[in-house]
Amino acid sequence: MASPAADHLDAVAVAAAIVFREARLLDAGEWTDWVAMYREDAVYWVPAWLDEYETTKDPNTQVSLLYHDARRGLEERIARIESRKSITALPLPRTVHQISNLEAFEPESGQIICHSVFSVHVYDQRVAKGHVHHGRYQHTLKRDGDEWKIARKVITLVNDRVPTVLDFHSI
């Protein structure tokens, strides 16, 4: 039987592998593999700030910067990018996701909660300018058969005054 410390290390290792892989896939534009990391019923949410100290708490009744209540919403966005019909996606900016301060715990068997901080360096070649988004991620991972999938991702942008279009690949 594994010790609580070993269980904690297992949760951290699983969470790190998933979060870091997700970042790599976003930077590489490997959308099919990226979206496959999400459960069908996954929630993807970027809450808005109510004031200097508090974000919105309910995406159904309050403003969000981005919100999808199922993987299908992410798939539809990818389809628009790949169709090249989305003017905001031509060409897509180049990104580098950096993630640190990763903490994870397993509150119940088959579920891991992971907190981390991020910076995403975004370079828009259309205007030859770069900027950085930064904030906090909270991933909820759930076991789906033999693999772990993202069941919920909440992205809290610390610098929410974005100079250009905000999209899933740039945060």
Secondary structure, DSSP 8 states (H G I E B T S, - for coil): ---HHHHHHHHHHHHHHHHHHHHHHHHHT-HHHHHTTEEEEEEEEEE-BSSSS-B-S-TTTS-EEEEESSHHHHHHHHHHHHHT--GGGTT--EEEEEEEEEEEEEEETTEEEEEEEEEEEEEETTTTEEEEEEEEEEEEEEEETTEEEEEEEEEEESS---SS---GGG-
